[in-house]
Amino acid sequence: MEQPNLSYIHSMSGGDTAFEQKLIAIIKNEFPEEKATYYENFNAGNFKMTADNVHKLKHKISILGLEKSYDIAVAFENNLLDGNTDLSDAFESILNNITNYLTTL
């Protein structure tokens, strides 16, 4: 599985470490809440809201340099809108991967 990284954040910052730290702090703050909301909606079977949650989370997936995972998130979001949960295990692996990474920052 691909590993999260800060390459995109570094490229956006132009070397401004204060900006980088602020963006990382925002991600570390928002991600757990968005992840929890995702699980609440998914477990309740509210797939329209779950798709909205995936939509928000996929931006963080992209910012953390996870290109293949982003593609999975896009497909999963579309599937959820059709009531299809086939990619849920793959998406949950992505969430766990990010969770583990953020604890190292």
N, CA, C and O atoms as a GROMACS GRO file, in nm:
protein
  420
    1MET      N    1   0.084  -0.118   0.000
    1MET     CA    2   0.000   0.000   0.000
    1MET      C    3   0.089   0.125   0.000
    1MET      O    4   0.192   0.130   0.068
    2GLU      N    5   0.048   0.223  -0.077
    2GLU     CA    6   0.125   0.347  -0.082
    2GLU      C    7   0.122   0.416   0.054
    2GLU      O    8   0.028   0.400   0.132
    3GLN      N    9   0.225   0.492   0.080
    3GLN     CA   10   0.239   0.558   0.210
    3GLN      C   11   0.212   0.708   0.198
    3GLN      O   12   0.256   0.773   0.103
    4PRO      N   13   0.140   0.763   0.296
    4PRO     CA   14   0.118   0.907   0.297
    4PRO      C   15   0.252   0.980   0.305
    4PRO      O   16   0.352   0.928   0.355
    5ASN      N   17   0.252   1.102   0.254
    5ASN     CA   18   0.374   1.183   0.257
    5ASN      C   19   0.337   1.331   0.254
    5ASN      O   20   0.221   1.368   0.234
    6LEU      N   21   0.436   1.413   0.273
    6LEU     CA   22   0.414   1.558   0.277
    6LEU      C   23   0.463   1.628   0.151
    6LEU      O   24   0.478   1.751   0.151
    7SER      N   25   0.489   1.554   0.045
    7SER     CA   26   0.543   1.613  -0.078
    7SER      C   27   0.455   1.725  -0.132
    7SER      O   28   0.505   1.832  -0.168
    8TYR      N   29   0.325   1.701  -0.138
    8TYR     CA   30   0.233   1.802  -0.192
    8TYR      C   31   0.233   1.926  -0.101
    8TYR      O   32   0.236   2.039  -0.150
    9ILE      N   33   0.230   1.905   0.029
    9ILE     CA   34   0.231   2.017   0.123
    9ILE      C   35   0.360   2.097   0.107
    9ILE      O   36   0.357   2.220   0.107
   10HIS      N   37   0.473   2.028   0.094
   10HIS     CA   38   0.601   2.098   0.072
   10HIS      C   39   0.599   2.177  -0.058
   10HIS      O   40   0.650   2.290  -0.063
   11SER      N   41   0.542   2.120  -0.163
   11SER     CA   42   0.539   2.190  -0.292
   11SER      C   43   0.449   2.313  -0.287
   11SER      O   44   0.476   2.412  -0.355
   12MET      N   45   0.342   2.307  -0.208
   12MET     CA   46   0.251   2.422  -0.195
   12MET      C   47   0.310   2.533  -0.110
   12MET      O   48   0.280   2.650  -0.132
   13SER      N   49   0.393   2.496  -0.014
   13SER     CA   50   0.438   2.593   0.086
   13SER      C   51   0.548   2.686   0.037
   13SER      O   52   0.567   2.795   0.091
   14GLY      N   53   0.621   2.643  -0.065
   14GLY     CA   54   0.733   2.724  -0.110
   14GLY      C   55   0.838   2.741  -0.002
   14GLY      O   56   0.909   2.842   0.001
   15GLY      N   57   0.849   2.642   0.086
   15GLY     CA   58   0.949   2.648   0.192
   15GLY      C   59   0.903   2.716   0.320
   15GLY      O   60   0.981   2.729   0.415
   16ASP      N   61   0.778   2.759   0.324
   16ASP     CA   62   0.724   2.826   0.442
   16ASP      C   63   0.683   2.720   0.545
   16ASP      O   64   0.574   2.664   0.538
   17THR      N   65   0.772   2.693   0.640
   17THR     CA   66   0.747   2.585   0.736
   17THR      C   67   0.630   2.618   0.830
   17THR      O   68   0.561   2.527   0.877
   18ALA      N   69   0.606   2.744   0.857
   18ALA     CA   70   0.492   2.782   0.941
   18ALA      C   71   0.361   2.744   0.871
   18ALA      O   72   0.269   2.692   0.935
   19PHE      N   73   0.355   2.769   0.741
   19PHE     CA   74   0.238   2.730   0.662
   19PHE      C   75   0.221   2.578   0.665
   19PHE      O   76   0.110   2.528   0.684
   20GLU      N   77   0.330   2.506   0.646
   20GLU     CA   78   0.326   2.359   0.647
   20GLU      C   79   0.272   2.307   0.780
   20GLU      O   80   0.185   2.220   0.784
   21GLN      N   81   0.325   2.362   0.890
   21GLN     CA   82   0.282   2.316   1.022
   21GLN      C   83   0.135   2.348   1.048
   21GLN      O   84   0.064   2.270   1.111
   22LYS      N   85   0.090   2.464   0.999
   22LYS     CA   86  -0.050   2.502   1.016
   22LYS      C   87  -0.141   2.406   0.939
   22LYS      O   88  -0.243   2.361   0.992
   23LEU      N   89  -0.104   2.374   0.817
   23LEU     CA   90  -0.184   2.281   0.735
   23LEU      C   91  -0.186   2.142   0.796
   23LEU      O   92  -0.291   2.077   0.800
   24ILE      N   93  -0.072   2.095   0.844
   24ILE     CA   94  -0.065   1.964   0.910
   24ILE      C   95  -0.153   1.963   1.034
   24ILE      O   96  -0.223   1.865   1.060
   25ALA      N   97  -0.150   2.069   1.111
   25ALA     CA   98  -0.232   2.078   1.232
   25ALA      C   99  -0.381   2.073   1.198
   25ALA      O  100  -0.459   2.010   1.269
   26ILE      N  101  -0.419   2.139   1.090
   26ILE     CA  102  -0.559   2.137   1.047
   26ILE      C  103  -0.600   1.995   1.010
   26ILE      O  104  -0.707   1.948   1.050
   27ILE      N  105  -0.516   1.928   0.935
   27ILE     CA  106  -0.545   1.789   0.895
   27ILE      C  107  -0.555   1.700   1.017
   27ILE      O  108  -0.648   1.619   1.028
   28LYS      N  109  -0.460   1.713   1.109
   28LYS     CA  110  -0.461   1.630   1.229
   28LYS      C  111  -0.584   1.656   1.316
   28LYS      O  112  -0.632   1.566   1.385
   29ASN      N  113  -0.634   1.777   1.312
   29ASN     CA  114  -0.753   1.813   1.389
   29ASN      C  115  -0.882   1.764   1.321
   29ASN      O  116  -0.969   1.708   1.386
   30GLU      N  117  -0.893   1.786   1.191
   30GLU     CA  118  -1.016   1.757   1.119
   30GLU      C  119  -1.032   1.609   1.084
   30GLU      O  120  -1.144   1.557   1.087
   31PHE      N  121  -0.924   1.542   1.052
   31PHE     CA  122  -0.933   1.404   1.002
   31PHE      C  123  -1.006   1.310   1.098
   31PHE      O  124  -1.096   1.238   1.054
   32PRO      N  125  -0.971   1.307   1.227
   32PRO     CA  126  -1.041   1.214   1.317
   32PRO      C  127  -1.192   1.239   1.324
   32PRO      O  128  -1.271   1.145   1.331
   33GLU      N  129  -1.231   1.366   1.323
   33GLU     CA  130  -1.373   1.400   1.327
   33GLU      C  131  -1.443   1.355   1.200
   33GLU      O  132  -1.552   1.298   1.205
   34GLU      N  133  -1.382   1.380   1.085
   34GLU     CA  134  -1.441   1.341   0.957
   34GLU      C  135  -1.448   1.188   0.946
   34GLU      O  136  -1.544   1.134   0.891
   35LYS      N  137  -1.346   1.121   0.996
   35LYS     CA  138  -1.344   0.975   0.995
   35LYS      C  139  -1.457   0.920   1.082
   35LYS      O  140  -1.527   0.826   1.042
   36ALA      N  141  -1.475   0.976   1.200
   36ALA     CA  142  -1.581   0.931   1.291
   36ALA      C  143  -1.719   0.952   1.228
   36ALA      O  144  -1.806   0.865   1.239
   37THR      N  145  -1.739   1.066   1.165
   37THR     CA  146  -1.867   1.094   1.099
   37THR      C  147  -1.890   0.996   0.985
   37THR      O  148  -2.002   0.951   0.964
   38TYR      N  149  -1.785   0.965   0.911
   38TYR     CA  150  -1.795   0.865   0.804
   38TYR      C  151  -1.848   0.733   0.860
   38TYR      O  152  -1.943   0.677   0.807
   39TYR      N  153  -1.785   0.684   0.967
   39TYR     CA  154  -1.826   0.556   1.026
   39TYR      C  155  -1.969   0.561   1.079
   39TYR      O  156  -2.044   0.464   1.065
   40GLU      N  157  -2.009   0.673   1.139
   40GLU     CA  158  -2.146   0.686   1.189
   40GLU      C  159  -2.246   0.672   1.075
   40GLU      O  160  -2.343   0.597   1.086
   41ASN      N  161  -2.222   0.743   0.966
   41ASN     CA  162  -2.315   0.739   0.854
   41ASN      C  163  -2.312   0.605   0.783
   41ASN      O  164  -2.416   0.553   0.743
   42PHE      N  165  -2.192   0.548   0.767
   42PHE     CA  166  -2.180   0.419   0.701
   42PHE      C  167  -2.253   0.312   0.781
   42PHE      O  168  -2.330   0.233   0.725
   43ASN      N  169  -2.229   0.308   0.912
   43ASN     CA  170  -2.291   0.206   0.997
   43ASN      C  171  -2.442   0.223   1.006
   43ASN      O  172  -2.514   0.126   1.030
   44ALA      N  173  -2.490   0.346   0.987
   44ALA     CA  174  -2.635   0.372   0.988
   44ALA      C  175  -2.699   0.341   0.852
   44ALA      O  176  -2.821   0.346   0.838
   45GLY      N  177  -2.616   0.309   0.753
   45GLY     CA  178  -2.669   0.279   0.620
   45GLY      C  179  -2.711   0.402   0.542
   45GLY      O  180  -2.785   0.392   0.443
   46ASN      N  181  -2.665   0.518   0.585
   46ASN     CA  182  -2.697   0.643   0.516
   46ASN      C  183  -2.589   0.669   0.411
   46ASN      O  184  -2.494   0.744   0.435
   47PHE      N  185  -2.604   0.605   0.296
   47PHE     CA  186  -2.497   0.606   0.196
   47PHE      C  187  -2.481   0.739   0.125
   47PHE      O  188  -2.372   0.769   0.076
   48LYS      N  189  -2.587   0.819   0.117
   48LYS     CA  190  -2.574   0.952   0.057
   48LYS      C  191  -2.484   1.040   0.144
   48LYS      O  192  -2.393   1.107   0.094
   49MET      N  193  -2.509   1.038   0.275
   49MET     CA  194  -2.424   1.115   0.366
   49MET      C  195  -2.283   1.057   0.371
   49MET      O  196  -2.186   1.131   0.380
   50THR      N  197  -2.273   0.925   0.365
   50THR     CA  198  -2.141   0.861   0.363
   50THR      C  199  -2.062   0.906   0.241
   50THR      O  200  -1.943   0.932   0.250
   51ALA      N  201  -2.130   0.914   0.126
   51ALA     CA  202  -2.063   0.962   0.005
   51ALA      C  203  -2.012   1.105   0.024
   51ALA      O  204  -1.903   1.139  -0.022
   52ASP      N  205  -2.090   1.189   0.093
   52ASP     CA  206  -2.045   1.325   0.123
   52ASP      C  207  -1.922   1.322   0.213
   52ASP      O  208  -1.829   1.402   0.195
   53ASN      N  209  -1.921   1.231   0.310
   53ASN     CA  210  -1.805   1.217   0.398
   53ASN      C  211  -1.682   1.175   0.320
   53ASN      O  212  -1.574   1.229   0.340
   54VAL      N  213  -1.698   1.079   0.230
   54VAL     CA  214  -1.586   1.033   0.147
   54VAL      C  215  -1.535   1.149   0.062
   54VAL      O  216  -1.415   1.165   0.043
   55HIS      N  217  -1.628   1.230   0.010
   55HIS     CA  218  -1.590   1.345  -0.072
   55HIS      C  219  -1.497   1.438   0.007
   55HIS      O  220  -1.396   1.485  -0.045
   56LYS      N  221  -1.532   1.466   0.132
   56LYS     CA  222  -1.448   1.552   0.215
   56LYS      C  223  -1.313   1.486   0.245
   56LYS      O  224  -1.209   1.550   0.239
   57LEU      N  225  -1.317   1.359   0.278
   57LEU     CA  226  -1.194   1.287   0.314
   57LEU      C  227  -1.099   1.272   0.196
   57LEU      O  228  -0.977   1.270   0.215
   58LYS      N  229  -1.153   1.262   0.076
   58LYS     CA  230  -1.063   1.239  -0.038
   58LYS      C  231  -0.972   1.359  -0.063
   58LYS      O  232  -0.865   1.343  -0.124
   59HIS      N  233  -1.011   1.476  -0.019
   59HIS     CA  234  -0.922   1.592  -0.033
   59HIS      C  235  -0.798   1.576   0.056
   59HIS      O  236  -0.687   1.611   0.016
   60LYS      N  237  -0.818   1.525   0.175
   60LYS     CA  238  -0.704   1.500   0.263
   60LYS      C  239  -0.619   1.386   0.208
   60LYS      O  240  -0.496   1.389   0.220
   61ILE      N  241  -0.684   1.288   0.149
   61ILE     CA  242  -0.611   1.177   0.085
   61ILE      C  243  -0.519   1.233  -0.023
   61ILE      O  244  -0.403   1.193  -0.034
   62SER      N  245  -0.570   1.324  -0.101
   62SER     CA  246  -0.492   1.385  -0.208
   62SER      C  247  -0.377   1.470  -0.152
   62SER      O  248  -0.264   1.462  -0.200
   63ILE      N  249  -0.406   1.550  -0.051
   63ILE     CA  250  -0.304   1.637   0.009
   63ILE      C  251  -0.190   1.554   0.067
   63ILE      O  252  -0.075   1.599   0.069
   64LEU      N  253  -0.221   1.434   0.113
   64LEU     CA  254  -0.119   1.347   0.171
   64LEU      C  255  -0.050   1.259   0.066
   64LEU      O  256   0.017   1.162   0.101
   65GLY      N  257  -0.068   1.294  -0.061
   65GLY     CA  258   0.008   1.230  -0.169
   65GLY      C  259  -0.033   1.088  -0.203
   65GLY      O  260   0.046   1.013  -0.260
   66LEU      N  261  -0.155   1.051  -0.170
   66LEU     CA  262  -0.201   0.914  -0.194
   66LEU      C  263  -0.284   0.906  -0.323
   66LEU      O  264  -0.407   0.907  -0.320
   67GLU      N  265  -0.214   0.900  -0.436
   67GLU     CA  266  -0.280   0.906  -0.565
   67GLU      C  267  -0.371   0.785  -0.592
   67GLU      O  268  -0.485   0.802  -0.634
   68LYS      N  269  -0.321   0.665  -0.568
   68LYS     CA  270  -0.402   0.545  -0.591
   68LYS      C  271  -0.519   0.540  -0.493
   68LYS      O  272  -0.631   0.502  -0.530
   69SER      N  273  -0.493   0.579  -0.371
   69SER     CA  274  -0.600   0.582  -0.270
   69SER      C  275  -0.706   0.684  -0.307
   69SER      O  276  -0.825   0.663  -0.282
   70TYR      N  277  -0.664   0.796  -0.366
   70TYR     CA  278  -0.760   0.897  -0.411
   70TYR      C  279  -0.852   0.837  -0.516
   70TYR      O  280  -0.973   0.860  -0.513
   71ASP      N  281  -0.796   0.761  -0.609
   71ASP     CA  282  -0.878   0.697  -0.714
   71ASP      C  283  -0.978   0.600  -0.652
   71ASP      O  284  -1.093   0.592  -0.697
   72ILE      N  285  -0.936   0.527  -0.550
   72ILE     CA  286  -1.028   0.437  -0.481
   72ILE      C  287  -1.140   0.516  -0.414
   72ILE      O  288  -1.257   0.477  -0.419
   73ALA      N  289  -1.104   0.627  -0.352
   73ALA     CA  290  -1.204   0.711  -0.284
   73ALA      C  291  -1.305   0.766  -0.383
   73ALA      O  292  -1.425   0.770  -0.353
   74VAL      N  293  -1.261   0.808  -0.501
   74VAL     CA  294  -1.353   0.858  -0.604
   74VAL      C  295  -1.450   0.748  -0.645
   74VAL      O  296  -1.571   0.771  -0.653
   75ALA      N  297  -1.397   0.629  -0.671
   75ALA     CA  298  -1.482   0.516  -0.710
   75ALA      C  299  -1.579   0.479  -0.598
   75ALA      O  300  -1.696   0.452  -0.624
   76PHE      N  301  -1.531   0.478  -0.475
   76PHE     CA  302  -1.615   0.443  -0.361
   76PHE      C  303  -1.726   0.547  -0.343
   76PHE      O  304  -1.841   0.510  -0.318
   77GLU      N  305  -1.693   0.674  -0.356
   77GLU     CA  306  -1.794   0.780  -0.346
   77GLU      C  307  -1.905   0.757  -0.449
   77GLU      O  308  -2.023   0.765  -0.416
   78ASN      N  309  -1.866   0.729  -0.572
   78ASN     CA  310  -1.965   0.704  -0.678
   78ASN      C  311  -2.047   0.579  -0.649
   78ASN      O  312  -2.168   0.577  -0.671
   79ASN      N  313  -1.980   0.474  -0.601
   79ASN     CA  314  -2.051   0.351  -0.566
   79ASN      C  315  -2.155   0.375  -0.458
   79ASN      O  316  -2.268   0.326  -0.466
   80LEU      N  317  -2.117   0.451  -0.356
   80LEU     CA  318  -2.210   0.478  -0.246
   80LEU      C  319  -2.336   0.547  -0.294
   80LEU      O  320  -2.445   0.521  -0.243
   81LEU      N  321  -2.320   0.635  -0.390
   81LEU     CA  322  -2.438   0.705  -0.444
   81LEU      C  323  -2.534   0.607  -0.512
   81LEU      O  324  -2.653   0.636  -0.526
   82ASP      N  325  -2.481   0.492  -0.554
   82ASP     CA  326  -2.563   0.386  -0.613
   82ASP      C  327  -2.601   0.279  -0.511
   82ASP      O  328  -2.660   0.177  -0.546
   83GLY      N  329  -2.567   0.302  -0.383
   83GLY     CA  330  -2.598   0.206  -0.278
   83GLY      C  331  -2.504   0.087  -0.273
   83GLY      O  332  -2.535  -0.015  -0.212
   84ASN      N  333  -2.388   0.100  -0.339
   84ASN     CA  334  -2.291  -0.009  -0.349
   84ASN      C  335  -2.176   0.017  -0.251
   84ASN      O  336  -2.114   0.124  -0.254
   85THR      N  337  -2.149  -0.079  -0.164
   85THR     CA  338  -2.045  -0.062  -0.061
   85THR      C  339  -1.922  -0.150  -0.086
   85THR      O  340  -1.842  -0.172   0.004
   86ASP      N  341  -1.907  -0.199  -0.209
   86ASP     CA  342  -1.801  -0.295  -0.238
   86ASP      C  343  -1.660  -0.248  -0.200
   86ASP      O  344  -1.577  -0.331  -0.163
   87LEU      N  345  -1.632  -0.122  -0.207
   87LEU     CA  346  -1.496  -0.073  -0.181
   87LEU      C  347  -1.477  -0.028  -0.036
   87LEU      O  348  -1.377   0.037  -0.005
   88SER      N  349  -1.570  -0.061   0.051
   88SER     CA  350  -1.560  -0.012   0.189
   88SER      C  351  -1.436  -0.064   0.260
   88SER      O  352  -1.371   0.012   0.333
   89ASP      N  353  -1.400  -0.190   0.240
   89ASP     CA  354  -1.280  -0.244   0.306
   89ASP      C  355  -1.154  -0.172   0.259
   89ASP      O  356  -1.066  -0.139   0.339
   90ALA      N  357  -1.145  -0.147   0.129
   90ALA     CA  358  -1.028  -0.076   0.074
   90ALA      C  359  -1.023   0.066   0.129
   90ALA      O  360  -0.916   0.116   0.163
   91PHE      N  361  -1.138   0.132   0.138
   91PHE     CA  362  -1.141   0.269   0.188
   91PHE      C  363  -1.104   0.273   0.336
   91PHE      O  364  -1.032   0.363   0.380
   92GLU      N  365  -1.153   0.178   0.412
   92GLU     CA  366  -1.119   0.174   0.554
   92GLU      C  367  -0.970   0.148   0.575
   92GLU      O  368  -0.912   0.198   0.671
   93SER      N  369  -0.908   0.072   0.487
   93SER     CA  370  -0.762   0.052   0.494
   93SER      C  371  -0.689   0.184   0.471
   93SER      O  372  -0.588   0.212   0.536
   94ILE      N  373  -0.740   0.264   0.380
   94ILE     CA  374  -0.683   0.396   0.354
   94ILE      C  375  -0.694   0.483   0.479
   94ILE      O  376  -0.597   0.549   0.519
   95LEU      N  377  -0.812   0.483   0.541
   95LEU     CA  378  -0.832   0.563   0.662
   95LEU      C  379  -0.736   0.519   0.772
   95LEU      O  380  -0.680   0.603   0.843
   96ASN      N  381  -0.719   0.389   0.788
   96ASN     CA  382  -0.628   0.339   0.890
   96ASN      C  383  -0.483   0.377   0.860
   96ASN      O  384  -0.406   0.411   0.950
   97ASN      N  385  -0.447   0.371   0.732
   97ASN     CA  386  -0.313   0.410   0.689
   97ASN      C  387  -0.286   0.556   0.725
   97ASN      O  388  -0.179   0.590   0.776
   98ILE      N  389  -0.382   0.643   0.698
   98ILE     CA  390  -0.368   0.785   0.728
   98ILE      C  391  -0.362   0.807   0.880
   98ILE      O  392  -0.281   0.886   0.929
   99THR      N  393  -0.449   0.738   0.953
   99THR     CA  394  -0.451   0.751   1.098
   99THR      C  395  -0.314   0.718   1.156
   99THR      O  396  -0.261   0.791   1.240
  100ASN      N  397  -0.258   0.607   1.112
  100ASN     CA  398  -0.127   0.566   1.161
  100ASN      C  399  -0.019   0.668   1.125
  100ASN      O  400   0.069   0.697   1.206
  101TYR      N  401  -0.027   0.722   1.004
  101TYR     CA  402   0.072   0.821   0.960
  101TYR      C  403   0.063   0.949   1.042
  101TYR      O  404   0.165   1.004   1.084
  102LEU      N  405  -0.058   0.996   1.066
  102LEU     CA  406  -0.075   1.122   1.138
  102LEU      C  407  -0.024   1.113   1.281
  102LEU      O  408   0.015   1.214   1.339
  103THR      N  409  -0.022   0.994   1.338
  103THR     CA  410   0.031   0.979   1.474
  103THR      C  411   0.183   0.996   1.477
  103THR      O  412   0.241   1.020   1.583
  104THR      N  413   0.247   0.983   1.361
  104THR     CA  414   0.394   0.996   1.354
  104THR      C  415   0.438   1.140   1.332
  104THR      O  416   0.556   1.172   1.346
  105LEU      N  417   0.344   1.227   1.297
  105LEU     CA  418   0.381   1.367   1.268
  105LEU      C  419   0.387   1.451   1.394
  105LEU      O  420   0.416   1.570   1.387
   0.00000   0.00000   0.00000
